[in-house]
């Protein structure tokens, strides 16, 4: 047997935007075991429920991660609403879906650019991020923020969008979809990219289920699971929703699934804008969360997020917990790294699209 060595990978790496650290146990150029070490940016956010009341805590949750900020405020608000029995106005539910899907497009375009850059396609990186700027411009115009939006709150949303402005957003998104298609074609049809992706970083459907993998990572391995398919909130108003899946389970499948989700999000936004009803945008909460427990789930760009809250009758929560998709997907990442070449490690991790900021709270 070859002599084993341990190579540190991270926490800083040119290909990865996140401070993840792995100890790679190697035999020659092949990874025998990957040992993750997390905790570089732990911030103790779950402890802040003791010092921020349940309404102000919305703004804490959306700072768990910049890329996923709206989704976190949405998921937390939805959980508190379920705990307190608050009926959210339907117009607010539609606006939440619009902003949430815009966040998904923004996240996937950011990831596409990073993936293109890792393949050596610098121009494709700039083109992906150029499209992403259109989404950030919509955020800025409708909420005043480009990353942290502060648009969602317990009981509804803080801002309304005029129907005429929504029609303009629909046109922007339709053009974005048309402009994204040639970029996606370059990413999934290019022979040199396919040669690097197809067959590498494989995770079977059986392993994905056994390890409870979530999000595009799981759907690329044939797991047809997406919280949006259960029709919670405004998603129940969609004419049809079908999760984007693949049965290949490799790096190429994960790239293709995210590209398809980007186009699907464009369609969801346009449908929501066409069908949005008039009416109020917020139902003001009355009283404090009761002495009870609540659970909520949303489908972030990287997968299912689970929120748990426990009230005690005061304006401060007794407990807040969150299970993020990356913390759930670390086990799958370790699994697919075993047996790969050292040169494949950065690409394998990148196709999973980890968010260490969400993981380390």
Rosetta blueprint (number, residue, H / E / L):
1 X L
2 X L
3 X L
4 X E
5 X E
6 X E
7 X E
8 X E
9 X E
10 X L
11 X L
12 X L
13 X E
14 X L
15 X L
16 X E
17 X L
18 X L
19 X L
20 X L
21 X E
22 X E
23 X E
24 X E
25 X E
26 X E
27 X E
28 X L
29 X L
30 X E
31 X E
32 X E
33 X E
34 X E
35 X E
36 X E
37 X E
38 X L
39 X L
40 X L
41 X L
42 X L
43 X L
44 X L
45 X H
46 X H
47 X H
48 X H
49 X H
50 X H
51 X L
52 X L
53 X L
54 X L
55 X L
56 X L
57 X H
58 X H
59 X H
60 X H
61 X H
62 X L
63 X L
64 X L
65 X L
66 X L
67 X L
68 X L
69 X H
70 X H
71 X H
72 X H
73 X H
74 X H
75 X H
76 X H
77 X H
78 X H
79 X H
80 X H
81 X H
82 X H
83 X H
84 X H
85 X L
86 X L
87 X L
88 X L
89 X L
90 X H
91 X H
92 X H
93 X H
94 X H
95 X H
96 X H
97 X H
98 X H
99 X H
100 X H
101 X H
102 X H
103 X H
104 X H
105 X H
106 X H
107 X H
108 X H
109 X H
110 X H
111 X H
112 X H
113 X H
114 X H
115 X H
116 X H
117 X H
118 X H
119 X L
120 X L
121 X L
122 X H
123 X H
124 X H
125 X H
126 X H
127 X H
128 X H
129 X H
130 X H
131 X H
132 X H
133 X H
134 X H
135 X H
136 X H
137 X H
138 X H
139 X H
140 X H
141 X H
142 X H
143 X H
144 X L
145 X L
146 X L
147 X L
148 X L
149 X L
150 X L
151 X L
152 X E
153 X E
154 X L
155 X L
156 X E
157 X E
158 X L
159 X L
160 X L
161 X L
162 X L
163 X H
164 X H
165 X H
166 X H
167 X H
168 X H
169 X H
170 X H
171 X H
172 X H
173 X H
174 X H
175 X H
176 X H
177 X H
178 X H
179 X H
180 X H
181 X H
182 X H
183 X H
184 X H
185 X H
186 X H
187 X H
188 X H
189 X H
190 X L
191 X H
192 X H
193 X H
194 X H
195 X H
196 X H
197 X H
198 X L
199 X L
200 X L
201 X L
202 X L
203 X L
204 X L
205 X H
206 X H
207 X H
208 X H
209 X H
210 X H
211 X L
212 X L
213 X L
214 X L
215 X H
216 X H
217 X H
218 X H
219 X H
220 X L
221 X L
222 X L
223 X L
224 X L
225 X L
226 X L
227 X H
228 X H
229 X H
230 X H
231 X L
232 X L
233 X H
234 X H
235 X H
236 X H
237 X H
238 X L
239 X L
240 X L
241 X L
242 X L
243 X L
244 X L
245 X L
246 X L
247 X L
248 X L
249 X L
250 X L
251 X H
252 X H
253 X H
254 X H
255 X H
256 X H
257 X H
258 X H
259 X H
260 X H
261 X H
262 X H
263 X H
264 X H
265 X H
266 X H
267 X H
268 X H
269 X H
270 X H
271 X H
272 X H
273 X H
274 X H
275 X H
276 X L
277 X L
278 X L
279 X L
280 X L
281 X L
282 X E
283 X L
284 X L
285 X L
286 X L
287 X L
288 X L
289 X L
290 X L
291 X L
292 X L
293 X E
294 X E
295 X E
296 X E
297 X E
298 X E
299 X E
300 X E
301 X L
302 X L
303 X E
304 X E
305 X E
306 X E
307 X E
308 X E
309 X E
310 X E
311 X L
312 X L
313 X L
314 X L
315 X L
316 X L
317 X L
318 X L
319 X E
320 X E
321 X E
322 X E
323 X E
324 X L
325 X H
326 X H
327 X H
328 X H
329 X H
330 X H
331 X H
332 X H
333 X H
334 X H
335 X H
336 X H
337 X H
338 X L
339 X L
340 X L
341 X E
342 X H
343 X H
344 X H
345 X H
346 X H
347 X H
348 X H
349 X H
350 X H
351 X H
352 X H
353 X L
354 X L
355 X L
356 X H
357 X H
358 X H
359 X H
360 X L
361 X L
